Each structure stands twice: as structure tokens, then as C-alpha cells.
């Protein structure tokens, strides 16, 4: 198992539905926010630009191709208690990759939700998918691990 990215995401009051827990649509926003931090903004090493995809050329972006989420426990809103998110790469293709995500409501708890998200690297200049360079592939491989267990 490669490295994993861990972060905290604070739920907002508006994320809570009438049942008092984080709405399923907002849970998707939460994992999206954590994934964007991981791929684009987090300082993953002291000597590199931020984000796992820091070495993408200009004009190449990641697009979500598919996303599957399984909910295992209620995610109740608690002020000043952020959700704990863990992300890693679970598959590397030629121009795509997948990330696995687990969200916990507190340390030591089992995941409240797990997700697998497939992303395609898209070149705006050529209007086609972009094949991984060796540098980008090495970055992805550093975080490569097993997919999360999704229900069948």
C-alpha cells in the first residue's frame, strides 16, 4: 500500500438536512473538496509544487468520469468537529486514474462513507484525453493502494 492523504473537512450548517445529518448531496461535496485539496493544493512534499497533479501541463485538467459512494453510517453535524477524510489512488490507467475515499466522523470510527471516483485527464488544447507522462505516473504510483470495498 502506498501513501495516503489525510485531511479534515468541516461540515457547514447548510449541509444539514431536516433529519439533522449531513445530506447525501453535501457528502459528495465534502469528498469533492478533499479530492481537490489532494490533487491540486496540498503540499505533499517540501520540495515540490502543491498537489498530486502539480506536474500536469497547462491546459490539462481532471474530469470526473464516474463516482460510486456507499454510505455506512449517519454523518451527524457537530460544530467544530471536522470529518476525517482519507484518500489514495486505487487504479492507474493510460489517461485515467481512480481515487478511493473514506470519510470518518471521528478518530477510531469506521468509515461513514466510502467512495471510488474515476478521473480522466483531459487536454483542453487537443479536446481529447491526455496520456500520463512518466512524471505524473510516478506521482500517482506513490499513493497507489487497493480500491475501497463497495457493496455489490
Z-matrix of the N, CA and C atoms (Angstrom, degrees):
N
C 1 1.447
C 2 1.519 1 108.67
N 3 1.332 2 116.14 1 131.48
C 4 1.454 3 121.18 2 178.38
C 5 1.519 4 111.51 3 -78.16
N 6 1.311 5 114.53 4 -166.19
C 7 1.458 6 120.42 5 178.46
C 8 1.525 7 110.31 6 -70.00
N 9 1.323 8 115.22 7 163.26
C 10 1.465 9 122.07 8 176.63
C 11 1.516 10 108.56 9 -129.18
N 12 1.306 11 115.05 10 150.63
C 13 1.463 12 121.50 11 177.30
C 14 1.520 13 107.80 12 -103.98
N 15 1.316 14 117.16 13 126.46
C 16 1.460 15 122.85 14 178.16
C 17 1.520 16 109.50 15 -117.72
N 18 1.320 17 115.75 16 137.24
C 19 1.459 18 120.41 17 175.66
C 20 1.519 19 109.32 18 -149.77
N 21 1.304 20 115.20 19 169.42
C 22 1.460 21 122.17 20 177.05
C 23 1.519 22 108.34 21 -116.27
N 24 1.323 23 116.28 22 136.03
C 25 1.462 24 122.25 23 176.98
C 26 1.527 25 107.48 24 -126.38
N 27 1.318 26 115.28 25 122.50
C 28 1.462 27 120.39 26 179.84
C 29 1.520 28 110.12 27 -84.66
N 30 1.311 29 116.69 28 126.19
C 31 1.467 30 120.52 29 173.20
C 32 1.522 31 108.53 30 -69.64
N 33 1.311 32 115.32 31 152.88
C 34 1.457 33 121.10 32 179.19
C 35 1.525 34 108.86 33 -108.19
N 36 1.323 35 116.48 34 159.50
C 37 1.466 36 120.28 35 178.98
C 38 1.524 37 111.01 36 -55.75
N 39 1.312 38 117.10 37 -37.77
C 40 1.465 39 120.41 38 -178.05
C 41 1.527 40 112.88 39 -69.55
N 42 1.335 41 117.86 40 -13.55
C 43 1.462 42 121.65 41 -179.97
C 44 1.526 43 112.59 42 -77.06
N 45 1.323 44 116.38 43 -13.69
C 46 1.461 45 121.79 44 -173.19
C 47 1.531 46 109.84 45 -88.84
N 48 1.328 47 116.19 46 133.95
C 49 1.467 48 119.96 47 178.26
C 50 1.533 49 109.90 48 -94.63
N 51 1.303 50 116.56 49 -174.97
C 52 1.468 51 120.80 50 -176.75
C 53 1.525 52 113.21 51 -63.09
N 54 1.317 53 117.12 52 -22.49
C 55 1.454 54 121.01 53 178.05
C 56 1.522 55 113.51 54 -78.64
N 57 1.337 56 117.41 55 -6.44
C 58 1.457 57 120.96 56 177.79
C 59 1.518 58 114.36 57 88.25
N 60 1.317 59 116.95 58 4.90
C 61 1.463 60 119.00 59 177.41
C 62 1.526 61 109.64 60 -118.60
N 63 1.343 62 114.74 61 168.06
C 64 1.458 63 120.26 62 -179.52
C 65 1.527 64 108.54 63 -66.38
N 66 1.322 65 115.30 64 125.70
C 67 1.456 66 122.28 65 -178.89
C 68 1.531 67 110.05 66 -63.24
N 69 1.339 68 116.99 67 148.33
C 70 1.463 69 120.37 68 -177.36
C 71 1.530 70 112.20 69 -61.13
N 72 1.319 71 118.14 70 -34.25
C 73 1.470 72 120.49 71 177.57
C 74 1.525 73 110.00 72 -65.78
N 75 1.309 74 117.03 73 -40.18
C 76 1.463 75 120.63 74 179.16
C 77 1.526 76 111.45 75 -71.57
N 78 1.318 77 117.88 76 -28.49
C 79 1.462 78 120.44 77 174.72
C 80 1.533 79 110.10 78 -63.02
N 81 1.333 80 116.52 79 -37.26
C 82 1.464 81 120.66 80 175.79
C 83 1.528 82 109.93 81 -64.78
N 84 1.327 83 116.79 82 -40.93
C 85 1.467 84 120.35 83 176.78
C 86 1.520 85 110.83 84 -60.79
N 87 1.318 86 115.88 85 -40.44
C 88 1.451 87 121.32 86 -179.79
C 89 1.527 88 111.12 87 -61.44
N 90 1.338 89 118.24 88 -46.88
C 91 1.469 90 119.31 89 179.95
C 92 1.523 91 110.81 90 -71.22
N 93 1.331 92 117.19 91 -29.53
C 94 1.460 93 120.60 92 175.94
C 95 1.525 94 110.31 93 -65.20
N 96 1.321 95 116.64 94 -44.25
C 97 1.463 96 121.06 95 179.08
C 98 1.529 97 111.26 96 -61.31
N 99 1.321 98 116.70 97 -43.82
C 100 1.462 99 120.43 98 178.95
C 101 1.532 100 110.85 99 -65.03
N 102 1.328 101 117.22 100 -40.65
C 103 1.469 102 121.04 101 179.84
C 104 1.535 103 110.97 102 -64.05
N 105 1.330 104 116.92 103 -40.80
C 106 1.462 105 120.36 104 178.54
C 107 1.529 106 110.54 105 -65.15
N 108 1.327 107 117.70 106 -40.01
C 109 1.466 108 120.24 107 175.14
C 110 1.523 109 110.23 108 -57.63
N 111 1.323 110 116.36 109 -49.13
C 112 1.465 111 122.46 110 -178.07
C 113 1.526 112 111.48 111 -60.80
N 114 1.316 113 116.90 112 -49.59
C 115 1.458 114 120.78 113 -173.12
C 116 1.524 115 113.73 114 -78.31
N 117 1.331 116 117.95 115 -29.01
C 118 1.462 117 118.93 116 -170.21
C 119 1.531 118 116.67 117 -123.06
N 120 1.313 119 119.40 118 -25.93
C 121 1.463 120 118.10 119 -167.09
C 122 1.529 121 116.69 120 -126.86
N 123 1.295 122 119.94 121 -20.36
C 124 1.468 123 120.32 122 -174.76
C 125 1.524 124 111.67 123 -78.59
N 126 1.321 125 115.85 124 138.25
C 127 1.472 126 119.29 125 175.53
C 128 1.528 127 109.36 126 -76.33
N 129 1.323 128 116.34 127 97.27
C 130 1.468 129 121.40 128 -175.58
C 131 1.522 130 112.31 129 -81.63
N 132 1.325 131 116.81 130 -21.19
C 133 1.467 132 120.59 131 172.97
C 134 1.524 133 107.56 132 -151.09
N 135 1.316 134 115.10 133 156.11
C 136 1.465 135 120.51 134 -173.97
C 137 1.526 136 112.60 135 -68.27
N 138 1.314 137 117.86 136 -26.64
C 139 1.470 138 120.48 137 -172.95
C 140 1.530 139 113.89 138 -105.14
N 141 1.322 140 117.89 139 13.43
C 142 1.465 141 120.11 140 -177.38
C 143 1.525 142 110.59 141 -126.85
N 144 1.333 143 114.97 142 160.46
C 145 1.461 144 120.51 143 173.84
C 146 1.521 145 108.53 144 -63.91
N 147 1.338 146 118.01 145 155.26
C 148 1.464 147 120.03 146 -177.17
C 149 1.527 148 113.28 147 -68.12
N 150 1.326 149 114.26 148 148.53
C 151 1.455 150 121.75 149 174.62
C 152 1.514 151 113.66 150 90.55
N 153 1.322 152 115.41 151 144.07
C 154 1.459 153 121.31 152 179.86
C 155 1.527 154 111.80 153 -62.26
N 156 1.326 155 117.44 154 -30.21
C 157 1.469 156 121.26 155 -177.88
C 158 1.530 157 112.10 156 -99.25
N 159 1.308 158 117.48 157 28.57
C 160 1.467 159 122.00 158 -177.90
C 161 1.525 160 112.28 159 -60.35
N 162 1.323 161 117.81 160 -25.97
C 163 1.460 162 121.04 161 -175.83
C 164 1.523 163 114.12 162 -92.17
N 165 1.329 164 117.65 163 9.21
C 166 1.465 165 119.06 164 175.45
C 167 1.524 166 109.60 165 -69.16
N 168 1.319 167 117.17 166 142.30
C 169 1.462 168 118.30 167 175.34
C 170 1.531 169 111.65 168 -69.82
N 171 1.298 170 115.90 169 159.93
C 172 1.457 171 121.44 170 177.90
C 173 1.526 172 109.59 171 -58.58
N 174 1.324 173 116.29 172 136.57
C 175 1.459 174 120.79 173 179.00
C 176 1.510 175 114.20 174 92.84
N 177 1.333 176 118.10 175 -8.15
C 178 1.467 177 121.41 176 177.30
C 179 1.527 178 107.97 177 -100.48
N 180 1.315 179 115.73 178 127.50
C 181 1.462 180 122.00 179 -178.36
C 182 1.525 181 109.28 180 -129.81
N 183 1.322 182 115.18 181 165.28
C 184 1.454 183 119.99 182 175.72
C 185 1.522 184 108.55 183 -100.67
N 186 1.320 185 115.73 184 133.67
C 187 1.468 186 121.93 185 177.31
C 188 1.522 187 108.47 186 -118.01
N 189 1.322 188 117.25 187 138.16
C 190 1.458 189 120.77 188 176.77
C 191 1.523 190 108.64 189 -73.33
N 192 1.330 191 116.42 190 122.53
C 193 1.462 192 121.75 191 177.50
C 194 1.517 193 111.34 192 -92.64
N 195 1.324 194 115.69 193 -37.53
C 196 1.459 195 120.65 194 176.90
C 197 1.518 196 108.61 195 -160.18
N 198 1.323 197 114.03 196 158.84
C 199 1.458 198 119.76 197 178.43
C 200 1.515 199 108.53 198 -150.47
N 201 1.311 200 115.05 199 132.42
C 202 1.459 201 120.77 200 178.43
C 203 1.513 202 107.67 201 -125.71
N 204 1.326 203 116.42 202 129.61
C 205 1.463 204 121.83 203 -177.87
C 206 1.518 205 108.98 204 -126.44
N 207 1.312 206 116.60 205 133.08
C 208 1.464 207 122.79 206 171.55
C 209 1.531 208 107.99 207 -116.22
N 210 1.325 209 115.89 208 129.29
C 211 1.460 210 122.21 209 178.65
C 212 1.527 211 108.27 210 -97.75
N 213 1.333 212 116.20 211 130.00
C 214 1.465 213 121.42 212 -177.90
C 215 1.517 214 113.78 213 -114.00
N 216 1.319 215 117.06 214 -20.95
C 217 1.465 216 120.46 215 -178.85
C 218 1.518 217 108.80 216 -154.78
N 219 1.315 218 114.56 217 156.71
C 220 1.458 219 120.36 218 177.74
C 221 1.527 220 109.83 219 -66.60
N 222 1.300 221 115.85 220 141.15
C 223 1.460 222 122.29 221 177.91
C 224 1.525 223 107.66 222 -110.82
N 225 1.316 224 116.07 223 87.15
C 226 1.464 225 121.05 224 -178.54
C 227 1.525 226 109.44 225 -78.74
N 228 1.316 227 114.56 226 145.74
C 229 1.455 228 120.67 227 177.45
C 230 1.518 229 109.63 228 -74.99
N 231 1.325 230 117.01 229 131.63
C 232 1.464 231 122.84 230 174.01
C 233 1.525 232 107.19 231 -134.50
N 234 1.333 233 118.35 232 117.25
C 235 1.461 234 120.35 233 -179.29
C 236 1.529 235 111.48 234 -55.71
N 237 1.303 236 115.71 235 134.70
C 238 1.463 237 123.56 236 175.94
C 239 1.528 238 113.27 237 65.14
N 240 1.317 239 117.43 238 17.85
C 241 1.461 240 121.11 239 174.40
C 242 1.526 241 107.36 240 -120.71
N 243 1.321 242 116.70 241 94.96
C 244 1.464 243 119.29 242 -176.96
C 245 1.522 244 111.74 243 -70.87
N 246 1.322 245 114.66 244 156.81
C 247 1.459 246 120.38 245 171.74
C 248 1.523 247 108.41 246 -78.07
N 249 1.307 248 115.96 247 145.86
C 250 1.466 249 122.18 248 -179.31
C 251 1.525 250 108.03 249 -100.36
N 252 1.318 251 116.27 250 120.68
C 253 1.460 252 121.56 251 -175.52
C 254 1.521 253 109.45 252 -115.62
N 255 1.302 254 115.49 253 133.52
C 256 1.475 255 122.18 254 176.48
C 257 1.523 256 107.41 255 -123.42
N 258 1.333 257 116.00 256 130.61
C 259 1.470 258 122.05 257 -177.63
C 260 1.526 259 109.52 258 -132.93
N 261 1.326 260 115.26 259 143.46
C 262 1.453 261 121.23 260 172.35
C 263 1.527 262 108.28 261 -150.60
N 264 1.318 263 116.21 262 166.76
C 265 1.460 264 122.17 263 177.49
C 266 1.520 265 107.82 264 -83.53
N 267 1.325 266 116.76 265 130.74
C 268 1.473 267 119.69 266 -177.30
C 269 1.531 268 113.47 267 -113.72
N 270 1.325 269 117.09 268 -9.34
C 271 1.475 270 120.40 269 177.80
C 272 1.515 271 108.14 270 -161.19
N 273 1.332 272 115.60 271 142.06
C 274 1.463 273 121.13 272 175.40
C 275 1.521 274 107.84 273 -127.51
N 276 1.332 275 116.39 274 121.08
C 277 1.455 276 122.24 275 175.86
C 278 1.518 277 110.08 276 -105.68
N 279 1.328 278 117.19 277 -159.02
C 280 1.457 279 121.39 278 -179.92
C 281 1.522 280 112.86 279 -77.04
N 282 1.331 281 116.94 280 -43.10
C 283 1.460 282 121.43 281 178.43
C 284 1.526 283 110.70 282 -131.83
N 285 1.301 284 116.36 283 12.90
C 286 1.461 285 121.27 284 -178.69
C 287 1.524 286 109.62 285 -137.38
N 288 1.311 287 114.24 286 167.78
C 289 1.464 288 120.84 287 173.77
C 290 1.514 289 107.12 288 -159.20
N 291 1.311 290 115.79 289 163.36
C 292 1.457 291 121.38 290 177.67
C 293 1.519 292 109.23 291 -122.02
N 294 1.322 293 115.16 292 149.15
C 295 1.455 294 120.44 293 173.32
C 296 1.520 295 108.93 294 -120.48
N 297 1.307 296 114.90 295 140.92
C 298 1.462 297 122.84 296 175.25
C 299 1.520 298 107.44 297 -99.03
N 300 1.330 299 116.12 298 143.65
C 301 1.458 300 121.07 299 -178.35
C 302 1.521 301 109.91 300 -136.40
N 303 1.321 302 115.56 301 137.88
C 304 1.466 303 122.62 302 170.70
C 305 1.526 304 107.45 303 -125.08
N 306 1.333 305 115.87 304 138.35
C 307 1.466 306 121.05 305 176.22
C 308 1.527 307 107.65 306 -122.86
N 309 1.325 308 115.66 307 127.25
C 310 1.459 309 122.43 308 177.59
C 311 1.525 310 109.36 309 -114.83
N 312 1.324 311 115.78 310 149.77
C 313 1.465 312 119.56 311 178.76
C 314 1.522 313 112.17 312 -86.17
N 315 1.336 314 117.23 313 -18.80
C 316 1.463 315 121.64 314 179.36
C 317 1.529 316 108.48 315 -163.03
N 318 1.329 317 116.90 316 157.27
C 319 1.464 318 119.52 317 177.60
C 320 1.532 319 110.89 318 -57.58
N 321 1.308 320 116.21 319 140.22
C 322 1.454 321 121.26 320 178.63
C 323 1.514 322 114.64 321 83.70
N 324 1.325 323 118.64 322 -9.38
C 325 1.459 324 121.96 323 178.23
C 326 1.524 325 110.21 324 -83.71
N 327 1.307 326 116.46 325 152.31
C 328 1.463 327 121.39 326 172.24
C 329 1.531 328 108.59 327 -67.72
N 330 1.330 329 118.28 328 158.68
C 331 1.465 330 119.23 329 178.96
C 332 1.530 331 112.05 330 -59.49
N 333 1.326 332 115.88 331 134.59
C 334 1.467 333 121.60 332 174.29
C 335 1.520 334 109.82 333 -80.18
N 336 1.326 335 116.01 334 -29.35
C 337 1.457 336 120.23 335 172.96
C 338 1.512 337 109.29 336 -147.93
N 339 1.323 338 115.25 337 151.76
C 340 1.464 339 122.91 338 173.47
C 341 1.524 340 107.12 339 -128.70
N 342 1.322 341 115.68 340 150.27
C 343 1.464 342 119.64 341 -178.47
C 344 1.520 343 110.38 342 -147.78
N 345 1.311 344 114.79 343 151.17
C 346 1.464 345 123.51 344 170.21
C 347 1.520 346 106.02 345 -123.44
N 348 1.315 347 116.57 346 126.17
C 349 1.458 348 122.04 347 -179.12
C 350 1.518 349 109.03 348 -124.47
N 351 1.326 350 116.91 349 122.33
C 352 1.465 351 122.31 350 176.10
C 353 1.520 352 108.62 351 -93.49
N 354 1.315 353 115.69 352 131.91
C 355 1.467 354 121.73 353 -179.69
C 356 1.520 355 109.78 354 -123.66
N 357 1.306 356 115.45 355 142.61
C 358 1.463 357 122.44 356 177.01
C 359 1.517 358 107.43 357 -113.80
N 360 1.321 359 116.29 358 133.95
C 361 1.460 360 119.77 359 174.62
C 362 1.523 361 107.90 360 -83.76
N 363 1.323 362 115.97 361 124.92
C 364 1.464 363 122.52 362 -172.09
C 365 1.522 364 109.90 363 -120.70
N 366 1.321 365 116.11 364 129.11
C 367 1.460 366 122.90 365 178.94
C 368 1.527 367 108.70 366 -95.94
N 369 1.323 368 116.31 367 110.75
C 370 1.473 369 120.49 368 -179.65
C 371 1.534 370 111.78 369 -64.02
N 372 1.327 371 116.86 370 -31.20
C 373 1.465 372 120.17 371 -177.76
C 374 1.525 373 112.09 372 -67.91
N 375 1.338 374 117.20 373 -41.09
C 376 1.471 375 120.57 374 -177.70
C 377 1.521 376 112.56 375 -98.41
N 378 1.346 377 115.86 376 -8.46
C 379 1.472 378 121.84 377 -177.22
C 380 1.533 379 111.45 378 56.37
N 381 1.334 380 115.14 379 42.96
C 382 1.462 381 120.79 380 177.90
C 383 1.524 382 109.22 381 -150.47
N 384 1.323 383 115.29 382 169.68
C 385 1.460 384 119.52 383 178.39
C 386 1.532 385 109.53 384 -66.32
N 387 1.318 386 115.34 385 153.45
C 388 1.457 387 122.43 386 -177.10
C 389 1.524 388 108.42 387 -112.48
N 390 1.323 389 116.63 388 124.51
C 391 1.463 390 121.52 389 178.80
C 392 1.522 391 109.80 390 -72.34
N 393 1.339 392 116.12 391 137.60
C 394 1.464 393 121.10 392 179.63
C 395 1.528 394 110.60 393 -56.33
N 396 1.315 395 116.20 394 133.22
C 397 1.465 396 120.02 395 168.76
C 398 1.530 397 107.28 396 -77.73
N 399 1.331 398 116.50 397 166.45
C 400 1.467 399 119.64 398 178.08
C 401 1.527 400 111.20 399 -61.54
N 402 1.327 401 116.85 400 -37.26
C 403 1.467 402 121.30 401 -179.10
C 404 1.530 403 110.48 402 -65.82
N 405 1.325 404 117.19 403 -45.97
C 406 1.466 405 120.60 404 179.60
C 407 1.522 406 109.77 405 -65.85
N 408 1.330 407 117.92 406 -41.70
C 409 1.468 408 120.77 407 178.67
C 410 1.525 409 110.61 408 -60.01
N 411 1.328 410 118.19 409 -42.61
C 412 1.473 411 120.86 410 178.23
C 413 1.529 412 111.21 411 -62.20
N 414 1.332 413 116.31 412 -40.20
C 415 1.469 414 119.57 413 177.68
C 416 1.523 415 110.79 414 -61.43
N 417 1.330 416 116.50 415 -45.20
C 418 1.465 417 120.86 416 178.93
C 419 1.527 418 110.89 417 -63.72
N 420 1.322 419 117.02 418 -42.60
C 421 1.480 420 121.30 419 -178.27
C 422 1.520 421 112.08 420 -62.33
N 423 1.319 422 117.25 421 -28.75
C 424 1.475 423 121.15 422 178.90
C 425 1.530 424 111.15 423 -60.12
N 426 1.336 425 117.78 424 -28.05
C 427 1.468 426 123.17 425 -178.04
C 428 1.522 427 112.78 426 -110.98
N 429 1.329 428 117.07 427 17.12
C 430 1.471 429 120.58 428 -175.10
C 431 1.527 430 111.64 429 -76.92
N 432 1.330 431 114.88 430 131.02
C 433 1.461 432 122.17 431 177.41
C 434 1.508 433 109.97 432 -150.24
N 435 1.298 434 115.96 433 -168.62
C 436 1.466 435 122.12 434 -178.21
C 437 1.521 436 110.94 435 -78.26
N 438 1.343 437 117.12 436 150.84
C 439 1.475 438 119.68 437 173.56
C 440 1.531 439 110.29 438 -64.65
N 441 1.325 440 116.14 439 157.35
C 442 1.468 441 119.69 440 174.28
C 443 1.520 442 108.51 441 -71.93
N 444 1.313 443 116.55 442 157.99
C 445 1.456 444 121.34 443 177.48
C 446 1.528 445 110.73 444 -82.84
N 447 1.314 446 115.76 445 107.96
C 448 1.459 447 120.78 446 177.75
C 449 1.533 448 109.04 447 -100.03
N 450 1.321 449 116.21 448 149.68
C 451 1.459 450 120.11 449 176.96
C 452 1.520 451 109.62 450 -65.63
N 453 1.315 452 115.84 451 147.55
C 454 1.483 453 118.46 452 177.75
C 455 1.498 454 111.56 453 -93.01
